[in-house]
Amino acid sequence: MAIDFGREVCGDLATATRREWLVTNGIGGFASGTVANALSRRYHGLLTAALQPPLGRTLLLTKLDETAEYDGVYPDSGRLTPLYVNRWEDGTVEGNGHHALNRFHLEGTTPVWTYAIANALLEKRVWMQPGANTTTVQYHLTRATGPLALTIKALANYRDYHSTTIVNDWSPLVEPVARGVGITMFDGARPFYLLSDRATITPQFDWYEDFFLAIEEQRGQRDVTEDHLYLAQLQVLLRPGERFIVVASTEPAPPMDGDEALAERRAHEAALLERGETAEADDAWRQLVLAADQFIVNRPTPNDPNGKSIIAGYHWFSDWGRDTMIALPGLTLTTGRPDVAASILRTFAHFVDQGMLPNRFPDAGETPEYNTVDATLWYFVAVHEYLTATGDMALARELFPVLAGIIDWHIHGTRYNIHVDPADGLLFAGEAGVQLTWMDVKVDDWVVTPRIGKPVEINALWYNALRIMADLAGRLGEDAGRYAALAERVMAGFERFWNAPLGYCFDVIDGPAGIADVVAGNDGRLRPNQLLAVSLPYSPLPAERQRSVVDACGRHLLTAHGLRSLSPDDPGYIGRYGGDRRKRDGAYHQGTVWGWLIGPFALAHLHVYGDRAAARSYLEPLLQHLNDHGLGSISEIFEGDAPFAPRGCIAQAWSVAEALRVWQATAARGSHE
């Protein structure tokens, strides 16, 4: 699916600002912005560097505001054409560069702008060097009948990517270096460099105030404006066919041959596509393969300096255990990268503590947080999928003691009251004030969906963990009988989840009384979590109940872009997602649509109906969504009410991963067990 727009998108400021692009570097850094090049988020910038890979993400270079002079090369003798757009707090728009924007398209993941200046065409590309905090911007005068002069204002910053900057007392040190300037914003700041192969770079100092961040206002943020420093001016004269580059980097000597740097980026993506190629690969598949790579990052451990992890989503998530394990099969195994999968499994084994995987790694500091019950159980599924794809019993042997220890901790009890109930073999989890499942919002002291008790998907995962361990133990010559017996007990206990009058599963059973927002006893609200009892490798439900679950979720929760997190018939349903943090988080799992859930639904549908074409049809609207919001990727969430507007992260790991899994499973030569 080609991501390619003409003036029908580029020339309309609202449309061109709503569509966003993203490039990444494989160590947590990124560059991102809008088709119009107008800032609309605090997360937009040309270089957000991961100073402590994969985190410590810091905005360094915000944007380059270009003005072209084409009819003449001397001051006042030609026509000045702004190629930038700035929207200010008072509502005014400056530059109107979108009026000159003829075309925007993606070459792989590289955004390309084509500006028309009279009869001249100027192309602009942005990419990042794999493995380095280096962004390259290349300009190419592809058509002209004379020279074109560019004057560029470089606007910079130095802040945590979650925050905003207001005019302050920084006294930046801007020093000449080979091919440009080195910039140290204040004492103790990491130096970064602004360089060019041809342009003249002249230091400046001026605050540009009150950039209006429209998406931050939509998200109910208090800080919806920001100031940036005009730190340098670049000037260059291009003749027809010529090109030049601007490089922003934390490295003092990054690659400065633009053609070679672009060739390296293209070779990186070509190798990804070659590994992910299948007999039925099409443009949408290839775009998803490239999108998948944007989430895979380095996370060194003492045992492996090249360890890998998965960023949960852009722009604001770090690497989360739950998201990593759910996304691992789709991002790595369907794309022909089992070596990356193995590295991720080893990396997270290093962080297992008291039988638990980390929930998330904080942006500042390296102490993981362990408030999750499902991340650890998804680890077993990820191991199973890896072994199914590779047959790598050496890694199975290596990880088996870790997996066995996890089972023991869960049986005897670990953090947050996570333990097996000896009465039915089911897994209980939760205590007041803590969120443990994927429905994990907490606003100050308010846990929106606490789900304390025995959640349905947690026990489907627990059943799968035991079945996977029984199989693995048998293949390794270990005691499989213990795990098999535990699995049989869970399967018998799972009968308690069936809500016979309604024909689907309770969402949580055995909820304790006296805790705010917890349904005492059995929670009969219709949520999509029960789909995992059908879509996971081993189902604890008989065939007729599996079909009933799929039908109930399809009729009440399914939308074009995923499944609602709560039935619209429920009095607690919220169909719009917006407003301040409390309103947004209050809706997050109370009706908001999640893209990743198309995976469990479509695969469950395939499992019970055996119709590949029907299952594939549920994926098609998400493939069309590649042209919207985060271009070439899939959003985190959508509103529950039509027209299901995309919200949240513009690119989400498990959304992309599950689309890849569904695509592969529903291909003519795919398979689903």
C-alpha positions in Angstrom: 0.0 0.0 0.0 1.7 3.1 -1.2 1.6 6.1 1.2 1.4 8.9 -1.4 -0.5 12.1 -1.3 -1.0 15.0 -3.7 -2.5 18.4 -3.1 -5.8 16.9 -2.0 -4.0 16.3 1.3 -0.9 18.4 1.1 -2.8 21.6 0.3 -5.3 21.4 3.1 -3.7 22.5 6.3 -6.0 20.6 8.6 -5.7 17.4 6.7 -1.9 17.7 6.3 -1.5 18.5 10.0 -3.6 15.5 11.0 -1.3 13.0 9.3 2.0 12.4 11.0 5.3 10.7 10.0 7.8 8.8 12.1 11.4 7.7 11.6 13.4 5.8 14.2 17.0 4.7 14.9 16.8 1.4 16.7 18.1 2.6 20.0 15.0 4.5 21.2 15.5 7.8 19.4 13.1 9.2 16.8 12.1 12.1 14.6 8.5 12.9 13.9 6.2 15.6 12.6 3.2 16.3 10.4 2.9 16.3 6.6 2.5 20.1 6.8 5.6 20.4 9.0 3.6 22.3 11.6 4.2 21.3 15.2 1.1 19.9 16.9 2.6 17.8 19.7 5.4 18.2 22.3 6.8 15.0 20.8 7.4 16.5 17.3 11.0 17.2 16.4 13.8 16.3 14.0 16.0 14.8 16.6 14.7 13.3 19.8 17.8 11.5 21.0 17.9 8.5 23.3 20.7 9.6 25.6 20.4 6.5 27.7 19.3 3.9 25.1 16.6 3.0 24.7 15.4 5.8 27.0 16.6 9.1 28.2 14.8 10.6 25.2 15.6 14.3 24.8 14.4 16.8 22.2 17.4 18.5 20.6 16.6 19.8 17.1 12.9 20.8 16.8 12.6 21.9 13.2 14.1 23.6 10.1 12.2 26.5 8.7 13.1 26.9 5.0 12.6 29.8 2.7 13.4 29.5 -1.0 14.5 32.3 -3.3 14.3 31.2 -6.9 14.0 34.0 -9.5 17.3 35.5 -8.4 20.2 34.9 -6.1 20.7 38.4 -4.7 18.6 39.9 -1.9 15.3 41.4 -3.0 15.8 40.3 -6.6 13.8 37.1 -6.4 10.6 35.7 -5.0 10.7 34.4 -1.5 8.7 31.2 -0.9 8.3 29.9 2.6 8.3 26.1 2.8 7.5 26.0 6.5 4.3 26.3 8.6 4.1 27.7 12.1 0.8 27.9 14.1 0.9 30.4 17.0 -1.1 30.5 20.2 -3.2 33.4 18.9 -4.5 31.3 16.0 -2.4 32.9 13.2 -0.5 30.7 10.7 2.8 31.8 9.4 4.6 30.5 6.4 1.9 28.6 4.6 4.5 26.2 3.2 1.7 23.7 2.5 0.7 26.0 -0.4 3.9 25.0 -2.2 3.7 21.3 -1.2 2.9 19.3 -4.4 3.4 15.8 -3.0 4.2 13.9 0.2 5.1 10.2 0.1 7.0 7.5 2.0 10.0 5.7 0.6 9.9 2.8 3.0 9.7 4.8 6.2 11.5 7.8 4.8 9.2 10.8 4.4 9.6 12.8 1.2 8.2 16.3 0.5 8.1 17.7 -3.0 7.8 21.5 -3.1 6.8 23.4 -6.3 8.4 26.8 -6.5 7.4 28.3 -9.9 8.7 25.7 -12.4 11.3 24.3 -9.9 10.8 21.1 -7.8 12.6 20.7 -4.5 12.6 17.3 -2.7 13.3 17.0 1.0 13.9 13.7 2.8 14.4 12.9 6.5 15.9 9.7 8.0 17.9 8.5 10.9 21.1 6.5 11.0 20.5 3.0 12.3 22.0 2.7 15.8 22.9 6.3 16.2 21.3 9.6 17.5 21.7 11.1 14.0 19.1 12.6 11.8 19.9 13.6 8.2 17.8 16.0 6.2 18.5 16.0 2.4 17.4 18.6 -0.1 17.5 17.8 -3.8 16.7 20.3 -6.6 15.2 17.9 -9.1 13.9 20.4 -11.6 14.8 24.0 -12.3 15.9 26.4 -15.0 18.2 28.3 -12.7 19.7 28.3 -9.2 17.6 28.2 -6.1 18.8 29.8 -2.8 17.7 28.3 0.5 17.8 30.1 3.9 17.0 27.8 6.8 16.3 28.7 10.4 17.3 25.9 12.8 15.1 25.8 15.9 16.5 23.8 18.8 15.7 22.8 22.4 17.0 20.6 25.2 14.4 18.9 27.3 12.8 15.6 28.3 10.5 14.6 25.5 7.5 14.6 27.8 7.8 18.2 28.9 7.7 21.6 27.2 10.0 24.7 27.3 9.2 28.3 28.0 11.7 31.1 27.6 14.4 30.7 30.1 17.9 31.9 31.0 19.9 29.4 29.0 23.1 30.7 27.6 24.0 28.2 24.9 27.6 27.7 23.9 27.6 27.5 20.1 31.1 26.8 18.8 32.4 26.4 15.3 33.4 22.8 14.4 34.2 21.2 11.1 31.2 21.6 8.7 29.0 23.3 11.3 28.6 24.1 15.0 28.6 22.3 18.3 25.9 23.3 20.7 25.9 23.0 24.5 22.7 24.4 25.8 23.8 24.8 29.4 26.4 23.5 31.9 26.0 19.7 32.1 24.0 19.3 28.9 25.1 16.8 26.4 26.7 18.5 23.4 25.0 18.0 20.0 26.0 19.1 16.5 24.4 20.8 13.6 26.4 20.2 10.4 26.1 20.4 6.6 28.1 19.3 3.6 27.6 22.5 1.7 25.5 25.1 3.6 27.0 28.0 5.5 26.0 27.8 9.2 25.9 31.0 11.2 25.1 31.0 15.0 22.0 33.0 16.1 20.2 33.5 19.3 16.5 34.3 19.5 13.5 32.8 21.2 10.5 31.9 19.0 7.6 31.9 21.4 4.1 30.4 21.6 4.1 27.6 19.1 0.6 26.2 19.5 0.3 22.4 20.1 -3.2 21.6 18.9 -3.0 17.9 19.8 -1.9 18.7 23.3 -5.0 20.8 23.7 -7.1 18.0 22.4 -5.5 15.7 25.0 -6.4 18.1 27.7 -2.8 19.0 28.6 -2.2 22.2 30.6 0.8 23.2 28.5 -0.4 23.7 25.0 2.3 26.2 23.8 6.0 26.0 23.6 9.1 28.2 22.9 12.1 27.1 20.9 15.5 28.7 20.3 16.5 29.9 16.9 20.1 28.9 17.2 21.6 28.9 13.7 20.9 30.0 10.1 21.9 27.9 7.2 22.3 29.3 3.6 23.0 27.4 0.4 22.8 27.9 -3.3 21.5 24.9 -5.3 21.8 24.5 -9.1 19.6 22.1 -11.0 20.2 18.5 -10.0 22.3 19.4 -7.0 21.6 18.2 -3.4 22.9 18.9 0.1 22.3 17.6 3.6 21.8 19.0 7.1 22.8 16.6 9.9 21.8 16.8 13.6 23.6 14.4 15.8 25.0 13.7 19.3 28.1 12.4 17.5 30.8 14.9 16.7 31.7 13.2 13.4 28.5 11.5 11.9 28.5 10.3 8.3 28.4 13.4 6.0 28.0 11.8 2.6 24.3 12.1 2.1 24.0 9.6 -0.7 25.9 7.0 1.2 23.8 7.6 4.4 20.6 7.3 2.4 21.9 4.2 0.7 22.6 2.7 4.2 19.0 3.4 5.3 17.6 1.9 2.1 19.9 -1.2 2.5 18.7 -1.6 6.0 15.1 -1.6 4.9 15.7 -3.8 1.9 17.2 -6.4 4.2 14.2 -6.3 6.4 11.9 -6.8 3.4 14.0 -9.6 2.1 13.7 -11.4 5.5 10.0 -10.8 5.7 9.2 -11.6 2.1 6.5 -14.2 1.6 4.9 -15.7 -1.5 1.9 -13.5 -1.1 3.6 -10.3 0.2 1.9 -7.1 -1.1 2.5 -3.4 -0.4 0.5 -3.4 2.8 2.5 -6.4 4.2 5.8 -4.7 3.3 4.8 -1.5 5.0 3.9 -3.4 8.1 7.2 -5.2 8.0 9.0 -1.9 8.0 6.7 -0.5 10.7 7.5 -3.5 12.9 11.2 -2.6 12.8 10.5 0.8 14.3 9.6 -0.7 17.7 12.7 -3.0 18.0 15.4 -1.4 20.1 18.6 -2.2 21.8 18.5 -2.9 25.6 21.9 -4.0 26.8 22.2 -6.3 29.8 25.2 -7.5 31.7 25.0 -10.8 29.8 24.4 -9.3 26.4 25.5 -5.8 25.3 23.4 -6.3 22.2 20.2 -7.3 24.0 16.9 -6.3 22.3 13.5 -5.0 23.5 10.4 -3.5 22.1 9.2 0.1 22.5 5.4 -0.2 23.2 4.4 2.9 21.1 5.4 6.3 19.7 5.6 8.9 20.8 5.5 8.4 24.6 5.9 4.8 25.7 9.0 3.0 26.8 9.5 -0.7 26.6 6.8 -2.6 28.6 6.9 -6.3 29.4 3.3 -6.9 28.5 3.4 -5.1 25.2 6.8 -6.7 24.3 5.5 -10.3 24.8 2.2 -9.7 23.0 4.0 -8.0 20.1 7.0 -10.3 19.9 5.6 -13.0 17.6 4.1 -10.5 15.1 7.1 -8.1 15.1 9.8 -10.7 14.8 8.6 -14.2 13.8 6.2 -13.2 11.0 8.9 -10.9 9.6 11.7 -13.6 9.5 13.7 -12.3 12.5 13.8 -15.2 15.0 17.3 -14.0 16.2 15.7 -10.8 17.5 13.0 -12.8 19.2 15.6 -15.0 21.0 17.5 -11.9 22.1 14.3 -10.3 23.5 13.4 -13.5 25.4 16.9 -13.7 26.9 16.8 -10.0 27.8 13.6 -10.2 29.7 14.7 -13.5 31.4 17.5 -11.3 33.0 14.9 -9.1 34.6 12.6 -11.8 36.1 12.2 -11.2 39.8 10.0 -13.1 42.3 8.6 -15.0 39.3 7.5 -11.8 37.5 8.5 -9.9 34.4 8.7 -6.1 34.6 5.7 -4.2 33.6 7.7 -1.2 32.4 11.1 0.4 32.4 10.8 4.0 33.7 12.1 6.8 31.4 14.5 7.9 34.1 16.5 5.3 36.0 16.8 1.6 35.4 14.7 0.1 38.3 11.9 -1.8 36.6 8.3 -1.7 37.8 6.6 -5.1 38.4 2.9 -4.2 38.7 1.6 -6.7 36.1 0.0 -10.1 36.3 -0.2 -10.8 32.6 3.2 -9.8 31.2 4.8 -12.9 32.8 2.2 -15.2 31.4 2.5 -13.8 28.0 6.2 -14.7 28.2 5.2 -18.4 28.0 3.1 -17.7 24.9 6.0 -15.9 23.3 8.4 -18.7 24.1 5.9 -21.2 22.6 5.5 -19.2 19.4 9.3 -18.9 19.1 9.8 -22.6 19.5 7.0 -23.5 17.1 8.7 -21.2 14.5 12.3 -22.3 15.1 12.5 -25.6 17.0 15.3 -24.0 19.0 15.5 -26.5 21.9 18.8 -25.0 23.0 17.1 -21.8 24.0 14.3 -23.8 25.5 16.7 -25.6 27.8 18.3 -22.3 28.7 15.0 -20.7 29.7 13.4 -23.8 31.3 14.7 -23.0 34.9 13.4 -19.5 34.6 10.0 -20.7 33.4 9.8 -23.4 36.1 10.6 -20.8 38.8 7.8 -18.5 37.5 5.3 -21.3 37.8 6.4 -22.0 41.4 6.2 -18.4 42.4 2.6 -18.2 41.1 1.5 -21.3 42.8 2.9 -20.2 46.2 2.3 -16.5 45.8 4.2 -13.4 44.7 3.6 -9.7 44.7 0.2 -8.0 44.7 -1.6 -11.1 46.0 -1.0 -13.0 42.9 -1.5 -16.7 43.8 -3.2 -19.9 42.8 -6.5 -20.5 44.7 -6.2 -24.1 46.0 -10.0 -24.4 45.8 -10.1 -24.4 42.0 -6.6 -24.0 40.7 -7.4 -20.6 39.1 -5.1 -17.6 39.5 -6.2 -14.8 41.7 -4.6 -11.4 41.4 -4.9 -7.9 42.8 -5.2 -5.7 45.8 -6.6 -2.3 46.5 -4.9 0.6 44.7 -3.0 -1.5 42.2 -3.7 -2.1 38.5 -2.3 -5.4 37.2 -4.0 -6.4 33.9 -3.7 -4.7 30.5 -6.7 -2.6 31.5 -4.3 -0.7 33.7 -5.2 2.9 34.1 -4.6 4.7 37.4 -5.3 8.4 37.8 -3.8 9.5 41.1 -5.4 7.1 43.6 -8.2 6.0 41.2 -7.8 2.6 39.6 -10.3 2.8 36.8 -10.6 -0.9 36.0 -9.1 -2.7 39.0 -10.4 -6.2 38.0 -9.3 -7.7 41.3 -10.2 -11.4 41.5 -9.8 -14.0 38.8 -9.8 -12.2 35.4 -10.8 -14.4 32.4 -7.8 -13.7 30.2 -5.4 -14.1 33.1 -6.7 -17.6 33.7 -6.7 -18.4 30.0 -3.0 -17.3 30.0 -2.4 -19.3 33.1 -3.9 -22.4 31.5 -1.7 -21.9 28.4 1.4 -21.4 30.6 0.8 -24.8 32.2 0.1 -26.6 29.0 3.2 -25.0 27.4 5.3 -26.1 30.4 3.9 -29.7 30.2 4.8 -29.9 26.5 8.2 -28.3 27.1 9.1 -30.5 30.1 8.2 -33.6 28.1 10.5 -32.6 25.2 13.3 -31.8 27.6 13.0 -35.0 29.6 11.7 -33.1 32.7 8.6 -33.9 34.8 5.7 -33.1 32.6 3.0 -34.7 34.7 3.0 -32.0 37.3 2.2 -29.3 34.8 -0.3 -31.4 33.0 -2.2 -32.1 36.2 -2.3 -28.4 37.1 -3.5 -27.6 33.6 -6.4 -30.1 33.9 -7.4 -28.6 37.2 -7.5 -25.1 35.7 -9.5 -26.3 32.8 -12.1 -27.8 35.2 -12.1 -24.6 37.2 -12.5 -22.5 34.0 -16.1 -23.8 33.9 -16.9 -21.2 36.5 -16.3 -18.4 34.0 -19.3 -19.4 31.8 -22.2 -17.1 32.0 -24.9 -19.4 30.6 -27.8 -17.0 30.5 -25.8 -14.5 28.3 -23.8 -17.0 26.4 -20.4 -15.7 27.1 -17.8 -15.5 29.8 -17.7 -13.5 33.0 -14.9 -10.9 32.8 -13.8 -11.5 36.4 -15.0 -14.0 39.0 -14.6 -14.0 42.8 -14.2 -10.2 43.0 -13.8 -9.2 46.7 -16.4 -7.0 48.3 -15.7 -3.5 49.8 -13.2 -2.2 47.2 -14.1 0.8 45.0 -15.0 0.0 41.4 -14.6 -3.8 42.0 -17.7 -5.9 41.3 -18.1 -8.3 44.2 -18.5 -11.9 43.1 -18.8 -12.3 39.3 -18.5 -9.4 36.8 -20.8 -10.0 33.9 -19.8 -6.9 31.8 -19.1 -7.8 28.2 -15.5 -7.1 27.4 -13.1 -8.5 24.8 -10.8 -10.2 27.3 -12.5 -13.6 26.9 -11.4 -13.8 23.3 -8.0 -15.0 24.5 -9.7 -18.1 25.8 -10.3 -18.9 22.1 -7.3 -17.4 20.3 -4.4 -18.6 22.5 -2.7 -21.8 21.5 -4.7 -23.9 24.0 -8.4 -23.2 24.7 -10.0 -24.1 28.0 -13.5 -23.8 26.4 -15.4 -26.4 24.5 -16.0 -25.7 20.8 -19.6 -24.5 21.1 -18.7 -22.0 23.8 -15.7 -20.7 21.7 -18.1 -19.9 18.9 -20.5 -18.2 21.3 -17.8 -16.0 22.6 -16.7 -15.0 19.1 -20.2 -14.2 18.1 -21.0 -12.1 21.2 -17.8 -10.1 20.8 -18.4 -9.7 17.1 -22.0 -8.4 17.5 -21.3 -6.0 20.3 -17.6 -5.0 20.4 -16.3 -5.2 16.9 -15.6 -2.0 14.9 -13.7 -1.2 11.7 -10.4 -0.7 13.6 -10.5 -3.2 16.5 -12.7 -4.1 19.4 -14.3 -1.9 22.0 -13.1 -2.4 25.5 -16.7 -2.4 26.8 -20.1 -3.1 25.3 -21.9 0.1 24.2 -25.0 -1.4 25.9 -23.2 -1.1 29.3 -24.2 1.9 31.4 -20.5 2.6 32.0 -19.7 2.8 28.3 -17.9 5.9 27.0 -17.8 6.3 23.3 -15.6 9.4 22.9 -12.0 9.7 24.0 -10.7 13.2 24.8 -10.4 16.0 27.4 -8.1 16.1 30.3 -6.2 13.2 31.7 -9.0 12.1 34.0 -11.5 12.1 31.2 -9.2 10.4 28.8 -8.1 7.7 31.2 -11.6 7.2 32.4 -12.6 6.2 28.8 -9.4 4.3 28.0 -10.9 0.9 28.8 -14.5 1.8 29.1 -15.5 1.6 25.4 -12.4 2.9 23.6 -11.4 0.7 20.6 -8.1 -1.1 20.7 -6.4 -1.9 17.4 -4.4 -4.9 18.8 -7.6 -6.7 19.7 -8.2 -7.4 16.0 -5.6 -10.1 16.4 -7.4 -12.2 19.1 -10.8 -11.6 17.4 -9.8 -12.5 13.8 -7.7 -15.5 14.9 -10.5 -16.7 17.2 -12.9 -16.3 14.3 -10.6 -18.3 12.0 -10.3 -21.0 14.7 -14.0 -21.5 15.1 -15.2 -20.9 11.6 -12.2 -22.0 9.5 -12.8 -19.3 6.9 -9.6 -17.5 6.0 -11.3 -14.9 3.7 -13.8 -14.0 6.4 -11.1 -13.6 9.0 -8.9 -11.5 6.6 -11.9 -9.2 5.9 -11.7 -8.0 9.5 -8.2 -6.8 8.9 -8.8 -4.8 5.8 -9.9 -1.5 7.4 -6.8 -1.4 9.5 -4.7 -1.8 6.4 -6.5 1.2 4.9 -5.6 3.0 8.2 -1.9 2.9 7.2 -2.7 6.0 5.2 -4.0 7.9 8.2 -2.7 9.3 11.6 0.7 7.7 11.9 1.5 7.1 8.3 2.6 3.6 7.5 1.8 2.3 11.0 -1.3 1.5 13.1 -2.6 3.6 16.0 -3.0 2.5 19.6 -6.7 3.3 20.0 -9.8 4.7 18.3 -13.0 6.2 19.6 -15.7 3.7 20.4 -18.4 5.7 18.5 -18.3 6.2 14.7 -16.4 7.4 12.8 -13.9 5.7 15.2 -11.4 8.5 15.1 -7.8 7.4 15.8 -6.4 8.5 19.2 -3.5 7.8 21.5 -0.1 6.8 20.0 0.2 7.2 16.3 2.2 3.9 16.1 1.7 1.0 18.5 3.7 -2.1 18.6 1.0 -4.6 19.4 -1.4 -3.1 16.9 1.2 -3.6 14.1 2.2 -7.0 15.4 -1.3 -8.4 15.5 -2.1 -7.1 12.0 1.0 -9.0 10.8 -0.1 -12.2 12.6 -3.6 -12.0 11.1 -2.2 -11.3 7.7 0.1 -14.3 7.9 -2.6 -16.6 9.3 -5.2 -15.7 6.8 -2.9 -15.9 3.7 -3.7 -18.8 1.5 -0.6 -20.6 2.6 -0.9 -19.4 6.3 -1.8 -21.7 9.1 -3.4 -21.4 12.5 -3.4 -24.1 15.0 
